């Protein structure tokens, strides 16, 4: 197995730039759903 590399801080900042409320991150159309789609 390969070791996981940490995400660059700039990438995290860009992904969370429009975060305003919890639903933006964990809601039905939130970032987490978008990143974990099959």
N, C-alpha and C positions, 0 to 999 in steps of 0.2 A: 504494500500500500504506500501511497505517496503522502507525505506530510502536508497538512493544510497550511497555506500561506495566509498571513493576516491581510485583511482588506485595507487598501490604502485609505487614509483619513480623508483625502480629497473625494474619493468615491462615496464614502459614507455621507459626507457633507452634501454632496450633490443629490444623493437619493433622498435625503431628509430635508432638502431646501424648502419644499412646499408643505411640510408637516405642520398642521395647525391644531389638530385634535386627535385623540386616540384612534378614531375610525380611519383616519388617513393612513395609519400604520397597520392596524389589525382588522379593519372592517372588510366587508364583502369585496370591495374594489380597492382595498388597501395595498400598500407596498408589499407586505408579507405575502399576500395571496398572489400578487403578480410575480414575485421572485420564486415562489414554490410551485408554480403551474407545471404540470407534467409535459 
